[in-house]
Amino acid sequence: MLHKHLISKLFMASFLLVAAIATAADGQGLLGHSYRPLAGKTPVDLAATYGGDVVLVVNTASKCGFTPQFEGLEALHANYKERGFAVLGFPSGDFREQEFEDEAQIQEFCTLTYGVKFPMFQKVHVIGDEATPLYRELAAAAGEAPKWNFHKYLLDRDGRLIASYGSRTVPDDPELVAAIERALAAPRPGSGTK
């Protein structure tokens, strides 16, 4: 029985890896998905909106010990936005249900408590069988799914994974900031610059 379970897991991991490679090959990278803005109704095409930008995808939670990272994430977004950088937040209650159920409440908390202006999207699942396609592909590309809230995936201007950072990596961590700056220094897709 254990052997069949292991084969099933390996098959699923292989499938997800192939899906991630196929998604990256389609020109949209890992951003080839649409999600509603937090408490909004009209889906946003991530590739159309953020394609060509360096992106930091973060699973957030309002009632977590790492929640104060919202301030640092907002500072990163504000500092580098004009250079083609965006933090994309995805609230999730997957870890001990540390997120509000109501998206309007999540939005109010983030905005009023931490001054969040970076894009926040609909509440999603980031782990397990219910994980949203974006998070399944990020996990396959990185070889790791989030283990807790505020896991960070850094994507280059082509929507390809550069690095994955655990929850304890704060937004102003020198290694993360250096990786963002290196990615921002790379030419934009289609710019003709080498």
CYANA upper distance limits for C-alpha pairs under 8 A (distance plus 0.5 A):
  1 MET  CA      5 HIS  CA      6.82
  2 LEU  CA      6 LEU  CA      6.67
  3 HIS  CA      7 ILE  CA      6.75
  4 LYS  CA      8 SER  CA      6.61
  5 HIS  CA      9 LYS  CA      6.73
  6 LEU  CA     10 LEU  CA      6.67
  7 ILE  CA     11 PHE  CA      6.56
  8 SER  CA     12 MET  CA      6.70
  9 LYS  CA     13 ALA  CA      6.64
 10 LEU  CA     14 SER  CA      6.63
 11 PHE  CA     15 PHE  CA      6.63
 12 MET  CA     16 LEU  CA      6.65
 13 ALA  CA     17 LEU  CA      6.68
 13 ALA  CA    140 ALA  CA      7.52
 14 SER  CA     18 VAL  CA      6.72
 15 PHE  CA     19 ALA  CA      6.65
 16 LEU  CA     20 ALA  CA      6.59
 16 LEU  CA    136 ARG  CA      7.47
 16 LEU  CA    137 GLU  CA      6.96
 16 LEU  CA    140 ALA  CA      6.22
 17 LEU  CA     21 ILE  CA      6.71
 17 LEU  CA    137 GLU  CA      7.81
 17 LEU  CA    140 ALA  CA      5.58
 17 LEU  CA    141 ALA  CA      7.00
 18 VAL  CA     22 ALA  CA      6.59
 19 ALA  CA     23 THR  CA      6.56
 19 ALA  CA    137 GLU  CA      7.59
 20 ALA  CA     24 ALA  CA      6.67
 20 ALA  CA     30 LEU  CA      7.61
 20 ALA  CA    137 GLU  CA      5.52
 20 ALA  CA    138 LEU  CA      8.07
 20 ALA  CA    140 ALA  CA      7.02
 20 ALA  CA    141 ALA  CA      6.75
 21 ILE  CA     25 ALA  CA      6.63
 21 ILE  CA    141 ALA  CA      8.35
 22 ALA  CA     26 ASP  CA      6.89
 23 THR  CA     27 GLY  CA      8.13
 23 THR  CA     28 GLN  CA      7.37
 23 THR  CA     29 GLY  CA      6.13
 23 THR  CA     30 LEU  CA      6.66
 23 THR  CA     32 GLY  CA      7.49
 24 ALA  CA     28 GLN  CA      6.70
 24 ALA  CA     29 GLY  CA      4.18
 24 ALA  CA     30 LEU  CA      6.30
 24 ALA  CA    159 GLY  CA      7.65
 24 ALA  CA    160 ARG  CA      7.03
 25 ALA  CA     29 GLY  CA      7.12
 27 GLY  CA    158 ASP  CA      7.81
 28 GLN  CA     32 GLY  CA      5.65
 28 GLN  CA     47 ALA  CA      6.12
 28 GLN  CA     51 GLY  CA      7.46
 28 GLN  CA    158 ASP  CA      7.40
 28 GLN  CA    159 GLY  CA      6.78
 29 GLY  CA     47 ALA  CA      8.34
 29 GLY  CA    158 ASP  CA      6.40
 29 GLY  CA    159 GLY  CA      4.59
 29 GLY  CA    160 ARG  CA      5.90
 30 LEU  CA    134 LEU  CA      7.33
 30 LEU  CA    137 GLU  CA      7.35
 30 LEU  CA    138 LEU  CA      7.56
 30 LEU  CA    159 GLY  CA      5.72
 30 LEU  CA    160 ARG  CA      6.67
 30 LEU  CA    161 LEU  CA      8.21
 31 LEU  CA     46 LEU  CA      5.85
 31 LEU  CA     47 ALA  CA      5.36
 31 LEU  CA     50 TYR  CA      8.32
 31 LEU  CA     51 GLY  CA      7.80
 31 LEU  CA    134 LEU  CA      7.80
 31 LEU  CA    159 GLY  CA      6.37
 32 GLY  CA     45 ASP  CA      7.89
 32 GLY  CA     46 LEU  CA      6.89
 32 GLY  CA     47 ALA  CA      5.78
 33 HIS  CA     45 ASP  CA      6.51
 33 HIS  CA     46 LEU  CA      6.32
 33 HIS  CA     47 ALA  CA      7.46
 33 HIS  CA    133 PRO  CA      8.32
 33 HIS  CA    134 LEU  CA      7.31
 34 SER  CA     43 PRO  CA      6.09
 34 SER  CA     44 VAL  CA      5.60
 34 SER  CA     45 ASP  CA      4.79
 34 SER  CA     46 LEU  CA      6.18
 35 TYR  CA     43 PRO  CA      5.30
 35 TYR  CA     44 VAL  CA      5.86
 35 TYR  CA     45 ASP  CA      7.40
 35 TYR  CA     46 LEU  CA      8.01
 35 TYR  CA    121 PHE  CA      6.90
 35 TYR  CA    122 GLN  CA      7.04
 36 ARG  CA     40 GLY  CA      6.31
 36 ARG  CA     41 LYS  CA      6.41
 36 ARG  CA     42 THR  CA      6.16
 36 ARG  CA     43 PRO  CA      4.50
 36 ARG  CA     44 VAL  CA      6.31
 36 ARG  CA    121 PHE  CA      6.22
 36 ARG  CA    122 GLN  CA      5.93
 37 PRO  CA     41 LYS  CA      7.65
 37 PRO  CA     42 THR  CA      7.84
 37 PRO  CA     43 PRO  CA      7.24
 37 PRO  CA     44 VAL  CA      7.44
 37 PRO  CA    119 PRO  CA      7.84
 37 PRO  CA    120 MET  CA      6.50
 37 PRO  CA    121 PHE  CA      4.66
 37 PRO  CA    122 GLN  CA      6.15
 38 LEU  CA    103 GLU  CA      6.59
 38 LEU  CA    104 ALA  CA      7.90
 38 LEU  CA    107 GLN  CA      7.06
 38 LEU  CA    120 MET  CA      5.97
 38 LEU  CA    121 PHE  CA      4.80
 38 LEU  CA    122 GLN  CA      5.02
 38 LEU  CA    123 LYS  CA      7.74
 39 ALA  CA    103 GLU  CA      5.57
 39 ALA  CA    104 ALA  CA      5.80
 39 ALA  CA    107 GLN  CA      7.62
 39 ALA  CA    121 PHE  CA      8.44
 39 ALA  CA    122 GLN  CA      7.29
 40 GLY  CA    122 GLN  CA      8.34
 44 VAL  CA     49 THR  CA      7.79
 45 ASP  CA     49 THR  CA      6.58
 46 LEU  CA     50 TYR  CA      6.05
 46 LEU  CA     51 GLY  CA      7.57
 47 ALA  CA     51 GLY  CA      5.05
 47 ALA  CA    159 GLY  CA      8.47
 50 TYR  CA     54 VAL  CA      8.49
 50 TYR  CA     55 VAL  CA      8.04
 50 TYR  CA     86 ALA  CA      8.09
 51 GLY  CA    157 ARG  CA      7.05
 51 GLY  CA    158 ASP  CA      7.26
 51 GLY  CA    159 GLY  CA      7.27
 52 GLY  CA     84 GLY  CA      8.01
 52 GLY  CA    156 ASP  CA      8.46
 52 GLY  CA    157 ARG  CA      4.83
 52 GLY  CA    158 ASP  CA      6.48
 52 GLY  CA    159 GLY  CA      8.08
 52 GLY  CA    188 ARG  CA      6.38
 52 GLY  CA    189 PRO  CA      6.58
 53 ASP  CA     84 GLY  CA      5.28
 53 ASP  CA     85 PHE  CA      5.83
 53 ASP  CA     86 ALA  CA      7.48
 53 ASP  CA    156 ASP  CA      7.56
 53 ASP  CA    157 ARG  CA      5.23
 53 ASP  CA    158 ASP  CA      8.28
 53 ASP  CA    188 ARG  CA      8.27
 54 VAL  CA     84 GLY  CA      6.78
 54 VAL  CA     85 PHE  CA      5.25
 54 VAL  CA     86 ALA  CA      7.00
 54 VAL  CA    154 LEU  CA      7.93
 54 VAL  CA    155 LEU  CA      6.24
 54 VAL  CA    156 ASP  CA      5.31
 54 VAL  CA    157 ARG  CA      5.38
 54 VAL  CA    159 GLY  CA      8.16
 54 VAL  CA    180 ILE  CA      7.85
 54 VAL  CA    183 ALA  CA      7.07
 54 VAL  CA    184 LEU  CA      6.98
 55 VAL  CA     85 PHE  CA      6.24
 55 VAL  CA     86 ALA  CA      5.47
 55 VAL  CA     87 VAL  CA      6.31
 55 VAL  CA     88 LEU  CA      7.55
 55 VAL  CA    154 LEU  CA      6.34
 55 VAL  CA    155 LEU  CA      5.60
 55 VAL  CA    156 ASP  CA      7.17
 55 VAL  CA    157 ARG  CA      8.11
 55 VAL  CA    159 GLY  CA      8.27
 56 LEU  CA     85 PHE  CA      8.49
 56 LEU  CA     86 ALA  CA      6.87
 56 LEU  CA     87 VAL  CA      5.24
 56 LEU  CA     88 LEU  CA      6.62
 56 LEU  CA    152 LYS  CA      6.86
 56 LEU  CA    153 TYR  CA      6.07
 56 LEU  CA    154 LEU  CA      5.04
 56 LEU  CA    155 LEU  CA      6.79
 57 VAL  CA     87 VAL  CA      6.55
 57 VAL  CA     88 LEU  CA      5.40
 57 VAL  CA     89 GLY  CA      6.64
 57 VAL  CA     90 PHE  CA      8.06
 57 VAL  CA    152 LYS  CA      6.17
 57 VAL  CA    153 TYR  CA      5.63
 57 VAL  CA    154 LEU  CA      6.99
 57 VAL  CA    155 LEU  CA      8.38
 58 VAL  CA     87 VAL  CA      7.85
 58 VAL  CA     88 LEU  CA      6.73
 58 VAL  CA     89 GLY  CA      5.52
 58 VAL  CA     90 PHE  CA      6.62
 58 VAL  CA    150 PHE  CA      6.04
 58 VAL  CA    151 HIS  CA      6.14
 58 VAL  CA    152 LYS  CA      5.23
 58 VAL  CA    153 TYR  CA      7.12
 59 ASN  CA     89 GLY  CA      6.41
 59 ASN  CA     90 PHE  CA      5.23
 59 ASN  CA     91 PRO  CA      6.06
 59 ASN  CA     92 SER  CA      6.75
 59 ASN  CA    126 VAL  CA      7.83
 59 ASN  CA    149 ASN  CA      6.21
 59 ASN  CA    150 PHE  CA      5.56
 59 ASN  CA    151 HIS  CA      6.45
 59 ASN  CA    152 LYS  CA      7.75
 60 THR  CA     67 THR  CA      7.92
 60 THR  CA     89 GLY  CA      6.71
 60 THR  CA     90 PHE  CA      6.26
 60 THR  CA     91 PRO  CA      5.00
 60 THR  CA     92 SER  CA      6.59
 60 THR  CA    149 ASN  CA      6.04
 60 THR  CA    150 PHE  CA      5.65
 61 ALA  CA     67 THR  CA      6.90
 61 ALA  CA     91 PRO  CA      6.02
 61 ALA  CA     92 SER  CA      6.48
 61 ALA  CA     93 GLY  CA      7.22
 61 ALA  CA     98 GLN  CA      6.20
 61 ALA  CA     99 GLU  CA      5.32
 61 ALA  CA    149 ASN  CA      6.66
 61 ALA  CA    150 PHE  CA      7.95
 62 SER  CA     67 THR  CA      6.36
 62 SER  CA     98 GLN  CA      6.89
 62 SER  CA     99 GLU  CA      5.72
 62 SER  CA    100 PHE  CA      7.49
 62 SER  CA    106 ILE  CA      7.39
 62 SER  CA    109 PHE  CA      7.73
 62 SER  CA    110 CYS  CA      7.85
 63 LYS  CA     67 THR  CA      7.09
 63 LYS  CA     98 GLN  CA      5.31
 63 LYS  CA     99 GLU  CA      6.44
 63 LYS  CA    100 PHE  CA      8.47
 64 CYS  CA     98 GLN  CA      6.43
 64 CYS  CA    149 ASN  CA      7.90
 66 PHE  CA    149 ASN  CA      7.74
 66 PHE  CA    150 PHE  CA      7.33
 66 PHE  CA    167 SER  CA      7.80
 66 PHE  CA    168 ARG  CA      8.35
 67 THR  CA    150 PHE  CA      8.32
 68 PRO  CA     72 GLY  CA      8.22
 68 PRO  CA    114 TYR  CA      8.14
 69 GLN  CA     73 LEU  CA      6.63
 69 GLN  CA    150 PHE  CA      8.25
 69 GLN  CA    170 VAL  CA      7.09
 69 GLN  CA    171 PRO  CA      7.22
 70 PHE  CA     74 GLU  CA      6.57
 70 PHE  CA    110 CYS  CA      8.17
 70 PHE  CA    114 TYR  CA      6.69
 70 PHE  CA    116 VAL  CA      7.36
 71 GLU  CA     75 ALA  CA      6.73
 71 GLU  CA    114 TYR  CA      6.25
 71 GLU  CA    115 GLY  CA      7.88
 71 GLU  CA    116 VAL  CA      7.84
 72 GLY  CA     76 LEU  CA      6.69
 72 GLY  CA    170 VAL  CA      7.92
 72 GLY  CA    171 PRO  CA      5.68
 72 GLY  CA    172 ASP  CA      6.96
 73 LEU  CA     77 HIS  CA      6.69
 73 LEU  CA     87 VAL  CA      7.43
 73 LEU  CA    171 PRO  CA      6.10
 74 GLU  CA     78 ALA  CA      6.57
 74 GLU  CA     87 VAL  CA      8.27
 74 GLU  CA    115 GLY  CA      8.08
 74 GLU  CA    116 VAL  CA      6.28
 74 GLU  CA    117 LYS  CA      7.20
 74 GLU  CA    118 PHE  CA      6.71
 75 ALA  CA     79 ASN  CA      6.46
 76 LEU  CA     80 TYR  CA      6.67
 76 LEU  CA     87 VAL  CA      8.23
 76 LEU  CA    171 PRO  CA      7.52
 76 LEU  CA    172 ASP  CA      8.07
 77 HIS  CA     81 LYS  CA      5.92
 77 HIS  CA     85 PHE  CA      7.20
 77 HIS  CA     86 ALA  CA      6.11
 77 HIS  CA     87 VAL  CA      6.20
 77 HIS  CA    118 PHE  CA      6.84
 78 ALA  CA     82 GLU  CA      8.48
 80 TYR  CA     84 GLY  CA      7.28
 80 TYR  CA     85 PHE  CA      5.96
 80 TYR  CA     86 ALA  CA      8.12
 81 LYS  CA     85 PHE  CA      5.20
 81 LYS  CA     86 ALA  CA      6.47
 83 ARG  CA    184 LEU  CA      7.44
 84 GLY  CA    184 LEU  CA      7.67
 85 PHE  CA    184 LEU  CA      7.96
 86 ALA  CA    118 PHE  CA      7.62
 86 ALA  CA    119 PRO  CA      8.32
 87 VAL  CA    118 PHE  CA      6.46
 87 VAL  CA    119 PRO  CA      7.25
 88 LEU  CA    118 PHE  CA      7.18
 88 LEU  CA    119 PRO  CA      5.78
 88 LEU  CA    120 MET  CA      6.43
 88 LEU  CA    121 PHE  CA      7.93
 89 GLY  CA    118 PHE  CA      8.04
 89 GLY  CA    119 PRO  CA      6.74
 89 GLY  CA    120 MET  CA      5.00
 89 GLY  CA    121 PHE  CA      6.61
 90 PHE  CA    120 MET  CA      6.49
 90 PHE  CA    121 PHE  CA      5.77
 90 PHE  CA    122 GLN  CA      6.93
 90 PHE  CA    123 LYS  CA      6.57
 90 PHE  CA    124 VAL  CA      7.04
 91 PRO  CA     99 GLU  CA      7.44
 91 PRO  CA    106 ILE  CA      8.46
 91 PRO  CA    120 MET  CA      8.09
 91 PRO  CA    121 PHE  CA      7.63
 91 PRO  CA    122 GLN  CA      7.30
 91 PRO  CA    123 LYS  CA      5.20
 91 PRO  CA    124 VAL  CA      6.80
 92 SER  CA     97 GLU  CA      8.34
 92 SER  CA     98 GLN  CA      8.26
 92 SER  CA     99 GLU  CA      6.58
 92 SER  CA    123 LYS  CA      5.90
 92 SER  CA    124 VAL  CA      5.77
 92 SER  CA    125 HIS  CA      6.29
 92 SER  CA    126 VAL  CA      7.40
 92 SER  CA    149 ASN  CA      8.24
 93 GLY  CA     97 GLU  CA      4.65
 93 GLY  CA     98 GLN  CA      5.76
 93 GLY  CA     99 GLU  CA      5.18
 93 GLY  CA    100 PHE  CA      7.95
 93 GLY  CA    123 LYS  CA      8.40
 93 GLY  CA    124 VAL  CA      8.37
 93 GLY  CA    125 HIS  CA      7.80
 94 ASP  CA     98 GLN  CA      8.14
 94 ASP  CA    125 HIS  CA      6.68
 94 ASP  CA    126 VAL  CA      7.43
 94 ASP  CA    127 ILE  CA      7.58
 95 PHE  CA    148 TRP  CA      6.62
 95 PHE  CA    149 ASN  CA      7.32
 99 GLU  CA    106 ILE  CA      7.97
100 PHE  CA    105 GLN  CA      7.19
100 PHE  CA    106 ILE  CA      6.49
101 GLU  CA    105 GLN  CA      8.37
101 GLU  CA    106 ILE  CA      8.43
102 ASP  CA    106 ILE  CA      7.00
103 GLU  CA    107 GLN  CA      6.64
103 GLU  CA    122 GLN  CA      7.66
103 GLU  CA    123 LYS  CA      7.45
104 ALA  CA    108 GLU  CA      6.62
105 GLN  CA    109 PHE  CA      6.56
106 ILE  CA    110 CYS  CA      6.67
107 GLN  CA    111 THR  CA      6.56
108 GLU  CA    112 LEU  CA      6.32
108 GLU  CA    113 THR  CA      8.45
109 PHE  CA    113 THR  CA      6.00
109 PHE  CA    114 TYR  CA      8.07
110 CYS  CA    114 TYR  CA      5.90
110 CYS  CA    115 GLY  CA      6.93
110 CYS  CA    116 VAL  CA      6.04
111 THR  CA    115 GLY  CA      4.98
111 THR  CA    116 VAL  CA      5.32
111 THR  CA    117 LYS  CA      7.53
112 LEU  CA    116 VAL  CA      8.37
124 VAL  CA    131 ALA  CA      7.79
124 VAL  CA    132 THR  CA      6.94
125 HIS  CA    130 GLU  CA      6.43
125 HIS  CA    131 ALA  CA      5.04
125 HIS  CA    132 THR  CA      6.29
126 VAL  CA    130 GLU  CA      8.07
126 VAL  CA    131 ALA  CA      5.02
126 VAL  CA    132 THR  CA      6.68
126 VAL  CA    135 TYR  CA      5.89
126 VAL  CA    136 ARG  CA      7.92
126 VAL  CA    145 ALA  CA      8.08
126 VAL  CA    146 PRO  CA      7.60
127 ILE  CA    131 ALA  CA      5.29
127 ILE  CA    135 TYR  CA      7.84
127 ILE  CA    136 ARG  CA      8.05
127 ILE  CA    145 ALA  CA      6.95
127 ILE  CA    146 PRO  CA      7.44
131 ALA  CA    135 TYR  CA      6.58
131 ALA  CA    136 ARG  CA      6.52
132 THR  CA    136 ARG  CA      6.77
133 PRO  CA    137 GLU  CA      6.64
134 LEU  CA    138 LEU  CA      6.63
135 TYR  CA    139 ALA  CA      6.47
135 TYR  CA    145 ALA  CA      8.07
136 ARG  CA    140 ALA  CA      6.72
136 ARG  CA    145 ALA  CA      8.25
137 GLU  CA    141 ALA  CA      6.57
138 LEU  CA    142 ALA  CA      6.53
138 LEU  CA    145 ALA  CA      7.95
138 LEU  CA    153 TYR  CA      7.91
138 LEU  CA    161 LEU  CA      8.05
139 ALA  CA    143 GLY  CA      6.05
139 ALA  CA    144 GLU  CA      5.33
139 ALA  CA    145 ALA  CA      4.94
139 ALA  CA    146 PRO  CA      8.09
140 ALA  CA    144 GLU  CA      7.30
140 ALA  CA    145 ALA  CA      8.26
141 ALA  CA    161 LEU  CA      7.25
142 ALA  CA    161 LEU  CA      7.61
142 ALA  CA    163 ALA  CA      7.68
142 ALA  CA    164 SER  CA      6.84
146 PRO  CA    151 HIS  CA      5.99
146 PRO  CA    166 GLY  CA      7.72
147 LYS  CA    151 HIS  CA      7.89
147 LYS  CA    166 GLY  CA      7.99
147 LYS  CA    167 SER  CA      8.38
148 TRP  CA    166 GLY  CA      8.33
148 TRP  CA    167 SER  CA      6.85
149 ASN  CA    167 SER  CA      6.72
150 PHE  CA    166 GLY  CA      7.83
150 PHE  CA    167 SER  CA      5.38
151 HIS  CA    164 SER  CA      8.12
151 HIS  CA    165 TYR  CA      6.44
151 HIS  CA    166 GLY  CA      5.29
151 HIS  CA    167 SER  CA      5.13
152 LYS  CA    164 SER  CA      6.29
152 LYS  CA    165 TYR  CA      5.47
152 LYS  CA    166 GLY  CA      6.88
152 LYS  CA    167 SER  CA      7.70
153 TYR  CA    161 LEU  CA      7.51
153 TYR  CA    162 ILE  CA      8.18
153 TYR  CA    163 ALA  CA      6.52
153 TYR  CA    164 SER  CA      5.06
153 TYR  CA    165 TYR  CA      6.83
154 LEU  CA    161 LEU  CA      6.46
154 LEU  CA    162 ILE  CA      5.97
154 LEU  CA    163 ALA  CA      5.85
154 LEU  CA    164 SER  CA      6.82
154 LEU  CA    180 ILE  CA      8.20
155 LEU  CA    159 GLY  CA      5.79
155 LEU  CA    160 ARG  CA      5.65
155 LEU  CA    161 LEU  CA      4.95
155 LEU  CA    162 ILE  CA      5.81
155 LEU  CA    163 ALA  CA      7.84
156 ASP  CA    160 ARG  CA      5.89
156 ASP  CA    161 LEU  CA      6.91
156 ASP  CA    162 ILE  CA      6.68
156 ASP  CA    183 ALA  CA      6.43
157 ARG  CA    183 ALA  CA      7.92
157 ARG  CA    184 LEU  CA      8.48
157 ARG  CA    188 ARG  CA      6.85
157 ARG  CA    189 PRO  CA      7.26
158 ASP  CA    189 PRO  CA      7.20
165 TYR  CA    169 THR  CA      6.60
169 THR  CA    173 ASP  CA      6.78
169 THR  CA    176 LEU  CA      8.43
171 PRO  CA    176 LEU  CA      7.57
171 PRO  CA    177 VAL  CA      8.05
172 ASP  CA    176 LEU  CA      7.54
172 ASP  CA    177 VAL  CA      6.72
173 ASP  CA    177 VAL  CA      6.69
174 PRO  CA    178 ALA  CA      6.45
175 GLU  CA    179 ALA  CA      6.70
176 LEU  CA    180 ILE  CA      6.77
177 VAL  CA    181 GLU  CA      6.70
178 ALA  CA    182 ARG  CA      6.63
179 ALA  CA    183 ALA  CA      6.67
180 ILE  CA    184 LEU  CA      6.62
181 GLU  CA    185 ALA  CA      6.68
182 ARG  CA    186 ALA  CA      7.20
187 PRO  CA    191 SER  CA      7.11
187 PRO  CA    193 THR  CA      6.52
187 PRO  CA    194 LYS  CA      7.43
188 ARG  CA    193 THR  CA      8.45
